[in-house]
Amino acid sequence: MKAGSTRILLMPAAPGTGVIAGAAARAVLELAGVRNILTKIHGSSNPSTVVRACLEGLLSQKNKQDCAKLRGFEA
């Protein structure tokens, strides 16, 4: 997701990997209860924009039912 000039890529990781992220993103992800994730920050690494981009990414996720509804299937 993007906030300002910061782009953050959030990728699921294999169980047991843990949170691989910078300090600002790690704080947000651990408070959100995410256990296994890899992140990559592109652009500015300003902590305030990293936090905003990380929150935007977490809030924009969709669940299985939402995706099926968009595609016209039943879940």
Phi, psi and omega in degrees: 000171187229139172215118184063231178260012180261131173240134179235133179253122180250119183238135177295149181237164179295149178304137180094354180288318183091194181261111177256099185200164174289173186301314183292313180292323179300317180299315180295314184293321179292322177292331178281349178088015179283131185255323184230105182205149173244141178229155174219128180256129176243142180089218183291139177254023177300124186304324182292321178283331176295317179297315180297317180294321180295315178297319178299319179295317179292321181286339183270001179290149179244153177265177184300319182293321179296318180295318180295320180297318179296327182271353178086022178251166171262138180254000000 
